[in-house]
Amino acid sequence: MHRALSMNEEGPMTDSRPTVLFVCVHNAGRSQMAAGFTAALSEQGVRVLSAGSEPADRVNPVAVAAMAEEGIDIAGKQPELLTVDAVRESDVVITMGCGDVCPVFPGTRYEDWELPDPAGLGIDEVRPIRDAIRDRVAALLAGLVPGEVAR
């Protein structure tokens, strides 16, 4: 079952790294893949959160398989419920098809990434979504983390 995302569980509140929150409806595919790529490509230089407005019971197994092909393990991740605190504490909020459910705070950078939902798709259809997410994450990191080289 999903649980509410707690900022204290993810790291100390004094963490000076930029925080990026990825949000999609079920927090089971796109946002989980984006969080996995961000953690891997930033080499932990970014504090990564992901959440959903209506979290699923588990991460999409096809998304897990697609990320495993890239050497990134998201199998142990659990969909989280989007909270106002998670948005408030984030420097960048990336939404992926969740509409207007995300609260807006002044000073927070927001981006909406239009990407197909991988729910119900096979691995051959999810790979291009995964690859598009990887490319967008690399571009995001290039502008967010000093000295970060897009891979």
DSSP file (Angstrom, degrees, kcal/mol; ACC not computed):
  #  RESIDUE AA STRUCTURE BP1 BP2  ACC     N-H-->O    O-->H-N    N-H-->O    O-->H-N    TCO  KAPPA ALPHA  PHI   PSI    X-CA   Y-CA   Z-CA
    1    1 A M              0   0    0      0, 0.0     2,-0.1     0, 0.0    56,-0.1   0.000 360.0 360.0 360.0 154.3    0.0    0.0    0.0
    2    2 A H        -     0   0    0     53,-0.2     2,-0.3    78,-0.1    78,-0.2  -0.415 360.0-163.2 -82.4 162.0    1.1    3.6   -0.5
    3    3 A R  E     -a   80   0A   0     76,-0.7    78,-2.0    -2,-0.1     2,-0.1  -0.935  32.4 -84.7-138.8 162.5    1.9    6.0    2.2
    4    4 A A  E     -a   81   0A   0     -2,-0.3     2,-0.4    76,-0.2    78,-0.1  -0.454  48.0-110.7 -69.6 139.4    2.2    9.8    2.4
    5    5 A L        -     0   0    0     76,-1.6     2,-0.5    -2,-0.1    81,-0.2  -0.576  32.9-159.5 -72.3 123.8    5.6   11.1    1.5
    6    6 A S    >>  -     0   0    0     -2,-0.4     3,-1.0     1,-0.1     4,-0.9  -0.927  14.9-148.7-110.0 126.3    7.4   12.5    4.5
    7    7 A M  H >> S+     0   0    0     -2,-0.5     4,-0.6     1,-0.3     3,-0.5   0.839  97.9  58.8 -62.3 -32.8   10.2   14.9    4.0
    8    8 A N  H 34 S+     0   0    0      1,-0.2     3,-0.3     2,-0.2    -1,-0.3   0.775 100.2  57.1 -69.2 -25.1   12.0   13.7    7.1
    9    9 A E  H <4 S+     0   0    0     -3,-1.0    -1,-0.2     1,-0.2    -2,-0.2   0.779 103.4  54.0 -74.2 -26.4   12.2   10.1    5.8
   10   10 A E  H << S-     0   0    0     -4,-0.9    -1,-0.2    -3,-0.5    -2,-0.2   0.611 123.7 -56.7 -87.9 -12.9   14.0   11.2    2.7
   11   11 A G  S  < S-     0   0    0     -4,-0.6    -1,-0.3    -3,-0.3    36,-0.0  -0.835  73.5 -45.2 152.6 169.7   16.9   13.1    4.4
   12   12 A P    >   -     0   0    0      0, 0.0     3,-1.7     0, 0.0    -3,-0.0  -0.309  43.9-128.1 -67.1 146.9   17.7   15.8    6.8
   13   13 A M  T 3  S+     0   0    0      1,-0.3    -5,-0.0    -5,-0.0    -6,-0.0   0.675 107.9  62.9 -67.6 -16.2   15.9   19.1    6.4
   14   14 A T  T 3  S+     0   0    0      2,-0.0    -1,-0.3     0, 0.0     2,-0.1   0.367  71.1 134.1 -89.9   5.5   19.3   20.9    6.4
   15   15 A D    <   -     0   0    0     -3,-1.7     4,-0.1     1,-0.2    32,-0.1  -0.353  43.7-159.4 -57.0 124.9   20.4   19.1    3.1
   16   16 A S        +     0   0    0     -2,-0.1    -1,-0.2     2,-0.1     3,-0.1   0.523  56.5 107.6 -90.0  -5.0   21.9   21.7    0.8
   17   17 A R  S    S-     0   0    0      1,-0.1    29,-0.2    27,-0.1     2,-0.1  -0.385  83.0 -98.9 -68.0 149.0   21.4   19.7   -2.4
   18   18 A P        -     0   0    0      0, 0.0    29,-2.9     0, 0.0     2,-0.5  -0.427  37.9-135.3 -64.6 146.5   18.6   20.9   -4.7
   19   19 A T  E     -b   47   0A   0     27,-0.2    72,-2.0    70,-0.1    73,-2.0  -0.916  18.2-168.9-109.8 128.7   15.4   19.0   -4.3
   20   20 A V  E     -bc  48  92A   0     27,-2.7    29,-2.7    -2,-0.5     2,-0.5  -0.969   3.6-161.8-117.8 130.4   13.5   17.7   -7.4
   21   21 A L  E     -bc  49  93A   0     71,-2.7    73,-3.2    -2,-0.5     2,-0.5  -0.954   2.6-159.7-112.8 124.3   10.0   16.3   -7.0
   22   22 A F  E     -bc  50  94A   0     27,-2.4    29,-2.3    -2,-0.5     2,-0.4  -0.910  14.1-171.9-104.4 128.5    8.5   14.2   -9.9
   23   23 A V  E     +bc  51  95A   0     71,-3.1    73,-2.3    -2,-0.5     2,-0.3  -0.977  16.8 151.6-127.8 128.0    4.7   13.9   -9.9
   24   24 A C  E     -bc  52  96A   0     27,-1.6    29,-0.7    -2,-0.4    30,-0.3  -0.891  55.0 -96.1-138.6 174.9    2.4   11.8  -12.0
   25   25 A V  S    S+     0   0    0     71,-0.5    29,-3.1    -2,-0.3    -1,-0.1   0.948 117.6  19.7 -60.1 -54.6   -1.0   10.4  -11.2
   26   26 A H  S    S-     0   0    0     29,-0.2    30,-2.5    26,-0.2    -1,-0.2   0.555  85.9-139.7 -97.8  -8.4   -0.1    6.9  -10.0
   27   27 A N  S    S+     0   0    0     24,-0.3    25,-0.1    28,-0.2    53,-0.1   0.877  75.9 106.8  50.6  40.4    3.6    7.4   -9.1
   28   28 A A  S    S+     0   0    0     31,-0.1    32,-2.7    51,-0.1    35,-0.2   0.507  83.6   4.6-124.1 -10.9    4.1    4.0  -10.7
   29   29 A G  S  > S+     0   0    0     30,-0.2     4,-2.7    34,-0.1     5,-0.2   0.392 123.0  29.8-137.2 -86.3    5.8    4.6  -14.0
   30   30 A R  H  > S+     0   0    0      1,-0.2     4,-2.6     2,-0.2     5,-0.2   0.913 123.0  44.5 -57.1 -49.8    7.0    8.0  -15.4
   31   31 A S  H  > S+     0   0    0      1,-0.2     4,-2.2     2,-0.2    -1,-0.2   0.860 114.2  50.2 -68.3 -33.7    7.8    9.7  -12.1
   32   32 A Q  H  > S+     0   0    0      2,-0.2     4,-2.3     1,-0.2    -1,-0.2   0.906 112.0  47.4 -68.9 -41.1    9.5    6.6  -10.7
   33   33 A M  H  X S+     0   0    0     -4,-2.7     4,-2.6     2,-0.2     5,-0.2   0.921 112.7  49.6 -64.5 -42.7   11.7    6.3  -13.9
   34   34 A A  H  X S+     0   0    0     -4,-2.6     4,-2.5    -5,-0.2    -2,-0.2   0.910 111.0  49.0 -62.6 -42.6   12.5   10.0  -13.7
   35   35 A A  H  X S+     0   0    0     -4,-2.2     4,-2.4     2,-0.2    -1,-0.2   0.909 111.1  50.9 -63.3 -41.6   13.5    9.7  -10.0
   36   36 A G  H  X S+     0   0    0     -4,-2.3     4,-2.1     1,-0.2    -2,-0.2   0.924 112.4  45.2 -62.1 -45.4   15.7    6.7  -10.8
   37   37 A F  H  X S+     0   0    0     -4,-2.6     4,-3.4     2,-0.2     5,-0.3   0.903 112.0  52.6 -64.7 -40.8   17.5    8.5  -13.6
   38   38 A T  H  X S+     0   0    0     -4,-2.5     4,-2.0     1,-0.2     6,-0.3   0.930 110.8  46.1 -63.1 -45.7   17.9   11.6  -11.5
   39   39 A A  H  <>S+     0   0    0     -4,-2.4     5,-1.5     2,-0.2     4,-0.4   0.918 118.9  42.2 -61.6 -43.2   19.5    9.7   -8.6
   40   40 A A  H ><5S+     0   0    0     -4,-2.1     3,-0.6    -5,-0.2    -2,-0.2   0.935 117.8  43.0 -71.7 -47.1   21.8    7.8  -10.9
   41   41 A L  H 3<5S+     0   0    0     -4,-3.4   108,-0.2     1,-0.2    -1,-0.2   0.799 116.2  47.1 -73.9 -27.9   22.8   10.6  -13.2
   42   42 A S  T ><5S-     0   0    0     -4,-2.0     3,-1.3    -5,-0.3    -1,-0.2   0.541 101.6-133.3 -87.5  -6.0   23.4   13.2  -10.5
   43   43 A E  T < 5S-     0   0    0     -3,-0.6    -3,-0.2    -4,-0.4    -4,-0.1   0.917  74.0 -50.4  50.7  46.6   25.3   10.7   -8.4
   44   44 A Q  T 3 <S+     0   0    0     -5,-1.5    -1,-0.3    -6,-0.3    -5,-0.1   0.615 109.8 125.3  68.6  16.6   23.3   11.7   -5.4
   45   45 A G    <   +     0   0    0     -3,-1.3     2,-0.4    -7,-0.2    -2,-0.1   0.533  68.9  53.6 -79.2  -5.6   24.0   15.4   -6.1
   46   46 A V  S    S-     0   0    0     -8,-0.2     2,-0.6   -29,-0.2   -27,-0.2  -0.985  84.4-127.5-128.9 138.4   20.2   16.0   -6.1
   47   47 A R  E     -b   19   0A   0    -29,-2.9   -27,-2.7    -2,-0.4     2,-0.4  -0.783  35.1-155.2 -83.5 122.7   17.7   15.1   -3.5
   48   48 A V  E     +b   20   0A   0     -2,-0.6     2,-0.3   -29,-0.2   -27,-0.2  -0.872  19.8 171.9-113.2 131.0   15.0   13.2   -5.4
   49   49 A L  E     -b   21   0A   0    -29,-2.7   -27,-2.4    -2,-0.4     2,-0.3  -0.949   6.3-173.6-127.4 151.1   11.3   12.8   -4.4
   50   50 A S  E     +b   22   0A   0     -2,-0.3     2,-0.3   -29,-0.2   -27,-0.2  -0.993  12.6 157.0-143.3 148.9    8.5   11.3   -6.4
   51   51 A A  E     -b   23   0A   0    -29,-2.3   -27,-1.6    -2,-0.3     2,-0.3  -0.965  23.6-138.2-159.9 169.0    4.8   11.1   -5.6
   52   52 A G  E     -bd  24  81A   0     28,-2.3    30,-2.7    -2,-0.3   -27,-0.2  -0.973  20.0-134.0-139.0 153.8    1.3   10.8   -7.2
   53   53 A S  S    S+     0   0    0    -29,-0.7   -27,-0.2    -2,-0.3   -28,-0.2   0.788 112.8  18.3 -75.0 -27.3   -2.1   12.3   -6.7
   54   54 A E  S    S-     0   0    0    -29,-3.1    -1,-0.3   -30,-0.3    27,-0.1  -0.595  93.3-153.6-139.1  73.6   -3.7    8.8   -6.8
   55   55 A P        -     0   0    0      0, 0.0   -28,-0.2     0, 0.0   -53,-0.2  -0.132   8.4-130.3 -58.8 141.7   -0.8    6.4   -6.0
   56   56 A A        -     0   0    0    -30,-2.5     3,-0.1     2,-0.1    -4,-0.1  -0.223  25.1-108.3 -75.8 174.9   -1.0    2.9   -7.3
   57   57 A D  S    S+     0   0    0      1,-0.2     2,-0.3   -56,-0.1    -1,-0.1   0.717  95.7   3.9 -78.6 -22.0   -0.3   -0.1   -5.0
   58   58 A R  S    S-     0   0    0     20,-0.1     2,-0.2   -56,-0.0    -1,-0.2  -0.977  86.1 -84.4-156.6 164.5    3.0   -0.9   -6.7
   59   59 A V        -     0   0    0     18,-0.5   -30,-0.2    -2,-0.3   -31,-0.1  -0.519  59.3 -93.4 -72.9 141.5    5.5    0.4   -9.3
   60   60 A N     >  -     0   0    0    -32,-2.7     4,-2.1    -2,-0.2     3,-0.4  -0.377  30.6-143.6 -56.7 120.0    4.7   -0.7  -12.8
   61   61 A P  H  > S+     0   0    0      0, 0.0     4,-2.2     0, 0.0    -1,-0.2   0.790 100.0  55.4 -62.3 -27.6    6.7   -4.0  -13.4
   62   62 A V  H  > S+     0   0    0      2,-0.2     4,-2.6     1,-0.2     5,-0.2   0.883 107.1  49.8 -72.0 -37.1    7.3   -3.0  -17.0
   63   63 A A  H  > S+     0   0    0     -3,-0.4     4,-2.3     2,-0.2     5,-0.2   0.904 110.1  51.6 -63.4 -40.8    8.9    0.3  -15.9
   64   64 A V  H  X S+     0   0    0     -4,-2.1     4,-2.1     1,-0.2    10,-0.2   0.931 111.8  46.5 -59.4 -46.4   11.0   -1.7  -13.4
   65   65 A A  H  X S+     0   0    0     -4,-2.2     4,-1.5     2,-0.2    -2,-0.2   0.902 111.2  51.5 -64.4 -41.8   12.2   -4.0  -16.3
   66   66 A A  H  < S+     0   0    0     -4,-2.6     4,-0.5     1,-0.2    -1,-0.2   0.895 112.3  45.9 -63.6 -40.0   12.9   -1.0  -18.6
   67   67 A M  H ><>S+     0   0    0     -4,-2.3     5,-2.3     1,-0.2     3,-1.2   0.860 105.8  59.9 -71.3 -35.0   15.0    0.7  -15.9
   68   68 A A  H ><5S+     0   0    0     -4,-2.1     3,-1.6     1,-0.3    -1,-0.2   0.853  97.2  61.2 -60.4 -33.9   16.8   -2.6  -15.1
   69   69 A E  T 3<5S+     0   0    0     -4,-1.5    -1,-0.3     1,-0.3    -2,-0.2   0.772 105.1  48.5 -61.6 -25.0   17.9   -2.6  -18.8
   70   70 A E  T < 5S-     0   0    0     -3,-1.2    -1,-0.3    -4,-0.5    -2,-0.2   0.369 123.5-106.8 -94.4   2.1   19.7    0.7  -18.0
   71   71 A G  T < 5S+     0   0    0     -3,-1.6     2,-0.5     1,-0.2    -3,-0.2   0.690  81.8 125.5  80.5  19.0   21.3   -0.7  -14.8
   72   72 A I      < -     0   0    0     -5,-2.3     2,-0.7    -8,-0.1    -1,-0.2  -0.956  49.7-149.6-116.8 123.1   18.9    1.2  -12.5
   73   73 A D        +     0   0    0     -2,-0.5     3,-0.1     1,-0.1    -8,-0.1  -0.813  32.8 153.4 -97.4 112.1   16.9   -0.7   -9.9
   74   74 A I    >   +     0   0    0     -2,-0.7     3,-1.6   -10,-0.2    -1,-0.1   0.193  43.5 108.3-114.7  12.8   13.6    0.8   -9.0
   75   75 A A  T 3  S+     0   0    0      1,-0.3   -16,-0.2   -11,-0.2    -1,-0.1   0.819  77.0  51.5 -61.6 -32.7   12.0   -2.5   -7.9
   76   76 A G  T 3  S+     0   0    0     -3,-0.1    -1,-0.3     2,-0.1     2,-0.1   0.434  86.3 111.4 -86.9   2.2   12.1   -1.6   -4.2
   77   77 A K    <   -     0   0    0     -3,-1.6   -18,-0.5   -49,-0.0    -3,-0.1  -0.408  53.4-152.2 -76.7 153.3   10.3    1.7   -4.7
   78   78 A Q        -     0   0    0    -20,-0.1   -20,-0.1    -2,-0.1   -75,-0.1  -0.992  24.7-107.5-126.5 130.9    6.8    2.3   -3.4
   79   79 A P        -     0   0    0      0, 0.0   -76,-0.7     0, 0.0     2,-0.3  -0.315  40.2-154.2 -55.6 138.1    4.3    4.8   -4.8
   80   80 A E  E     -a    3   0A   0    -78,-0.2   -28,-2.3   -53,-0.1     2,-0.4  -0.837  15.6-111.7-117.9 151.9    3.9    7.7   -2.5
   81   81 A L  E     -ad   4  52A   0    -78,-2.0   -76,-1.6    -2,-0.3   -28,-0.2  -0.698  36.3-114.4 -83.1 131.1    1.0   10.1   -2.0
   82   82 A L        -     0   0    0    -30,-2.7     2,-0.3    -2,-0.4    -1,-0.1  -0.453  38.2-170.3 -64.4 131.3    1.6   13.7   -3.1
   83   83 A T     >  -     0   0    0     -2,-0.2     4,-1.5     1,-0.1     5,-0.1  -0.896  34.8-123.5-123.0 156.0    1.7   16.1   -0.1
   84   84 A V  H  > S+     0   0    0     -2,-0.3     4,-2.8     1,-0.2     5,-0.2   0.885 113.3  57.7 -60.8 -39.2    1.7   19.9    0.1
   85   85 A D  H  > S+     0   0    0      1,-0.2     4,-2.2     2,-0.2    -1,-0.2   0.891 102.0  53.9 -60.8 -40.1    4.9   19.6    2.2
   86   86 A A  H  4 S+     0   0    0      1,-0.2     4,-0.4     2,-0.2    -1,-0.2   0.911 112.8  43.4 -61.3 -41.8    6.7   17.7   -0.6
   87   87 A V  H >< S+     0   0    0     -4,-1.5     3,-1.3     1,-0.2    -2,-0.2   0.928 112.3  53.0 -68.0 -45.0    5.9   20.5   -3.1
   88   88 A R  H 3< S+     0   0    0     -4,-2.8    -2,-0.2     1,-0.3    -1,-0.2   0.862 110.5  47.3 -58.7 -38.7    6.8   23.2   -0.6
   89   89 A E  T 3< S+     0   0    0     -4,-2.2     2,-0.3    -5,-0.2    -1,-0.3   0.486  95.2  97.0 -84.3  -3.6   10.2   21.8    0.1
   90   90 A S    <   -     0   0    0     -3,-1.3   -70,-0.2    -4,-0.4     3,-0.1  -0.649  55.4-160.8 -93.5 143.8   11.1   21.2   -3.5
   91   91 A D  S    S+     0   0    0    -72,-2.0    18,-2.3     1,-0.3     2,-0.4   0.802  87.5  25.4 -83.6 -34.3   13.2   23.5   -5.7
   92   92 A V  E     -ce  20 109A   0    -73,-2.0   -71,-2.7    16,-0.2     2,-0.5  -0.999  66.6-164.9-133.6 133.0   11.9   22.0   -8.9
   93   93 A V  E     -ce  21 110A   0     16,-3.0    18,-2.3    -2,-0.4     2,-0.6  -0.979   5.5-166.9-119.3 120.1    8.6   20.2   -9.4
   94   94 A I  E     -ce  22 111A   0    -73,-3.2   -71,-3.1    -2,-0.5     2,-0.3  -0.930   7.1-164.3-107.7 118.8    8.2   18.2  -12.6
   95   95 A T  E     -ce  23 112A   0     16,-2.9    18,-3.0    -2,-0.6     2,-0.3  -0.786   8.2-168.5-102.8 148.7    4.6   17.1  -13.4
   96   96 A M  E    S-c   24   0A   0    -73,-2.3   -71,-0.5    -2,-0.3   -65,-0.1  -0.712  73.1 -37.1-137.5  82.2    3.8   14.4  -15.9
   97   97 A G  S    S+     0   0    0     -2,-0.3   -72,-0.1   -73,-0.1   -73,-0.1   0.759  97.0 120.4  78.9  24.3    0.1   14.3  -16.7
   98   98 A C    >   -     0   0    0      1,-0.3     3,-1.3   -75,-0.3   -74,-0.1   0.385  55.6-155.1-103.6   5.7   -1.3   15.1  -13.3
   99   99 A G  T 3   -     0   0    0      1,-0.2     3,-0.5     2,-0.1    -1,-0.3  -0.297  58.0 -21.6  65.1-138.9   -3.2   18.2  -14.4
  100  100 A D  T 3  S+     0   0    0      1,-0.2    -1,-0.2    -2,-0.0    -2,-0.0   0.178 104.2 101.3 -95.9  15.9   -3.9   20.9  -11.8
  101  101 A V    <   +     0   0    0     -3,-1.3    -1,-0.2     2,-0.1    -2,-0.1   0.632  58.5  94.5 -77.4 -11.3   -3.7   18.8   -8.6
  102  102 A C  S    S-     0   0    0     -3,-0.5   -18,-0.1    -4,-0.1    -7,-0.0  -0.690  78.4-126.2 -86.1 123.5   -0.2   20.0   -7.8
  103  103 A P        -     0   0    0      0, 0.0     2,-0.5     0, 0.0    -2,-0.1  -0.341  22.1-135.9 -64.8 149.8   -0.1   22.9   -5.4
  104  104 A V        -     0   0    0      6,-0.0   -16,-0.1    -2,-0.0   -17,-0.0  -0.928  20.6-175.4-114.2 130.0    1.8   26.0   -6.5
  105  105 A F    >   -     0   0    0     -2,-0.5     3,-1.6   -18,-0.1     2,-0.0  -0.971  32.4-106.5-123.3 138.7    4.2   27.9   -4.3
  106  106 A P  T 3  S+     0   0    0      0, 0.0     3,-0.1     0, 0.0     0, 0.0  -0.330 104.4  26.6 -59.6 141.4    6.1   31.1   -5.2
  107  107 A G  T 3  S+     0   0    0      1,-0.3     2,-0.4    -2,-0.0     0, 0.0   0.345  93.3 115.6  88.4  -6.8    9.8   30.6   -5.9
  108  108 A T    <   -     0   0    0     -3,-1.6     2,-0.4   -16,-0.0    -1,-0.3  -0.817  64.5-130.3 -97.1 135.3    9.4   27.0   -6.9
  109  109 A R  E     -e   92   0A   0    -18,-2.3   -16,-3.0    -2,-0.4     2,-0.4  -0.709  25.8-165.9 -84.9 131.0   10.3   26.1  -10.5
  110  110 A Y  E     +e   93   0A   0     -2,-0.4     2,-0.3   -18,-0.2   -16,-0.2  -0.948  11.6 175.0-120.6 138.8    7.6   24.0  -12.3
  111  111 A E  E     -e   94   0A   0    -18,-2.3   -16,-2.9    -2,-0.4     2,-0.6  -0.992  18.5-149.4-136.3 144.6    7.8   22.1  -15.5
  112  112 A D  E     -e   95   0A   0     -2,-0.3     2,-0.7   -18,-0.2   -16,-0.2  -0.968  10.2-160.3-114.9 119.2    5.3   19.9  -17.2
  113  113 A W        -     0   0    0    -18,-3.0     2,-1.0    -2,-0.6   -16,-0.1  -0.871  10.1-146.9 -99.7 112.5    6.7   17.0  -19.2
  114  114 A E        +     0   0    0     -2,-0.7   -18,-0.1   -18,-0.1    -2,-0.0  -0.700  38.3 150.4 -81.6 107.1    4.2   15.7  -21.6
  115  115 A L        -     0   0    0     -2,-1.0   -85,-0.1    18,-0.0    -2,-0.0  -0.988  49.6-100.6-137.0 143.9    5.0   12.0  -21.9
  116  116 A P        -     0   0    0      0, 0.0   -86,-0.0     0, 0.0   -19,-0.0  -0.312  40.4-110.1 -62.2 148.4    2.7    9.0  -22.6
  117  117 A D        -     0   0    0      1,-0.1   -20,-0.0     2,-0.1    12,-0.0  -0.695  20.0-151.2 -78.4 125.1    1.6    7.0  -19.6
  118  118 A P    >   +     0   0    0      0, 0.0     3,-2.3     0, 0.0    -1,-0.1   0.534  53.8 127.1 -76.8  -3.5    3.4    3.6  -19.6
  119  119 A A  T 3  S+     0   0    0      1,-0.3     3,-0.1   -57,-0.0    -2,-0.1  -0.308  81.6   6.0 -56.8 128.1    0.5    1.9  -17.8
  120  120 A G  T 3  S+     0   0    0      1,-0.3    -1,-0.3    -2,-0.0     2,-0.2   0.443 103.3 122.5  80.2   0.4   -0.7   -1.2  -19.7
  121  121 A L    <   -     0   0    0     -3,-2.3    -1,-0.3     1,-0.1     2,-0.1  -0.611  59.7-119.2 -95.4 156.1    2.1   -0.9  -22.3
  122  122 A G    >>  -     0   0    0     -2,-0.2     4,-1.7    -3,-0.1     3,-0.9  -0.357  35.3 -96.6 -84.4 170.6    4.7   -3.6  -23.2
  123  123 A I  H 3> S+     0   0    0      1,-0.3     4,-2.1     2,-0.2    -1,-0.1   0.854 122.5  56.9 -58.5 -38.8    8.4   -3.2  -22.8
  124  124 A D  H 34 S+     0   0    0      1,-0.2    -1,-0.3     2,-0.2    -3,-0.0   0.817 111.8  43.4 -64.6 -29.0    8.9   -2.3  -26.5
  125  125 A E  H <> S+     0   0    0     -3,-0.9     4,-0.6     2,-0.1    -1,-0.2   0.730 113.2  51.8 -85.7 -24.6    6.4    0.6  -26.0
  126  126 A V  H  X S+     0   0    0     -4,-1.7     4,-2.9     1,-0.2     3,-0.3   0.798  93.4  72.4 -82.9 -30.0    7.9    1.7  -22.7
  127  127 A R  H  X S+     0   0    0     -4,-2.1     4,-2.8     1,-0.2     5,-0.2   0.905  97.0  48.7 -54.7 -46.2   11.5    1.9  -23.9
  128  128 A P  H  > S+     0   0    0      0, 0.0     4,-2.1     0, 0.0    -1,-0.2   0.870 112.3  49.5 -63.5 -33.4   11.0    5.1  -25.9
  129  129 A I  H  X S+     0   0    0     -4,-0.6     4,-2.4    -3,-0.3    -2,-0.2   0.942 111.9  48.6 -65.8 -47.4    9.2    6.7  -22.9
  130  130 A R  H  X S+     0   0    0     -4,-2.9     4,-2.6     1,-0.2    -1,-0.2   0.916 111.8  49.2 -56.6 -45.6   12.1    5.7  -20.7
  131  131 A D  H  X S+     0   0    0     -4,-2.8     4,-2.2    -5,-0.2    -1,-0.2   0.878 109.9  50.6 -65.9 -37.9   14.6    7.1  -23.2
  132  132 A A  H  X S+     0   0    0     -4,-2.1     4,-2.2     2,-0.2    -1,-0.2   0.894 110.8  49.9 -65.4 -39.1   12.7   10.4  -23.4
  133  133 A I  H  X S+     0   0    0     -4,-2.4     4,-2.8     2,-0.2     5,-0.2   0.929 108.9  51.8 -64.2 -45.1   12.7   10.6  -19.6
  134  134 A R  H  X S+     0   0    0     -4,-2.6     4,-2.5     1,-0.2    -2,-0.2   0.924 110.8  48.4 -56.6 -45.7   16.5   10.0  -19.5
  135  135 A D  H  X S+     0   0    0     -4,-2.2     4,-1.9     1,-0.2    -1,-0.2   0.895 113.0  47.1 -63.5 -41.0   17.1   12.8  -22.0
  136  136 A R  H  X S+     0   0    0     -4,-2.2     4,-2.5     2,-0.2    -1,-0.2   0.889 111.7  50.4 -68.7 -39.1   14.9   15.2  -20.1
  137  137 A V  H  X S+     0   0    0     -4,-2.8     4,-2.9     2,-0.2     5,-0.2   0.921 109.2  51.7 -64.2 -43.0   16.5   14.4  -16.8
  138  138 A A  H  X S+     0   0    0     -4,-2.5     4,-2.0    -5,-0.2    -2,-0.2   0.911 111.9  46.6 -60.1 -42.6   20.0   14.9  -18.3
  139  139 A A  H  X S+     0   0    0     -4,-1.9     4,-1.1     2,-0.2    -1,-0.2   0.907 112.1  50.9 -66.6 -41.4   19.0   18.3  -19.6
  140  140 A L  H >X S+     0   0    0     -4,-2.5     4,-0.8     1,-0.2     3,-0.6   0.938 111.7  47.2 -59.4 -47.7   17.4   19.2  -16.2
  141  141 A L  H >X S+     0   0    0     -4,-2.9     4,-2.7     1,-0.2     3,-0.7   0.858 103.3  62.0 -65.3 -35.6   20.6   18.2  -14.4
  142  142 A A  H 3< S+     0   0    0     -4,-2.0    -1,-0.2     1,-0.3     5,-0.2   0.838 113.5  36.6 -59.5 -32.1   22.8   20.1  -16.8
  143  143 A G  H << S+     0   0    0     -4,-1.1    -1,-0.3    -3,-0.6    -2,-0.2   0.519 123.3  42.9 -95.7  -6.7   21.0   23.3  -15.7
  144  144 A L  H << S+     0   0    0     -4,-0.8    -2,-0.2    -3,-0.7    -3,-0.2   0.791 104.9  54.6-109.0 -38.9   20.6   22.4  -12.1
  145  145 A V  S >< S-     0   0    0     -4,-2.7     3,-2.3    -5,-0.1    -1,-0.2  -0.891  84.9-121.6-107.3 116.4   23.8   20.8  -10.8
  146  146 A P  T 3  S+     0   0    0      0, 0.0     3,-0.1     0, 0.0    -3,-0.1  -0.296  96.8   8.0 -56.7 130.8   27.0   22.8  -11.2
  147  147 A G  T 3  S+     0   0    0      1,-0.3     2,-0.3    -5,-0.2    -5,-0.1   0.487  90.3 148.7  79.2   1.6   29.5   20.9  -13.3
  148  148 A E    <   -     0   0    0     -3,-2.3     2,-0.5    -7,-0.3    -1,-0.3  -0.535  34.8-152.4 -73.1 131.9   27.0   18.1  -14.1
  149  149 A V        -     0   0    0     -2,-0.3     2,-0.2  -108,-0.2    -1,-0.0  -0.916  18.4-120.9-106.6 126.2   27.7   16.5  -17.5
  150  150 A A              0   0    0     -2,-0.5   -15,-0.1     1,-0.2   -11,-0.0  -0.455 360.0 360.0 -64.8 132.6   24.7   15.1  -19.3
  151  151 A R              0   0    0     -2,-0.2    -1,-0.2   -16,-0.0   -16,-0.1   0.416 360.0 360.0-103.7 360.0   25.4   11.4  -20.0
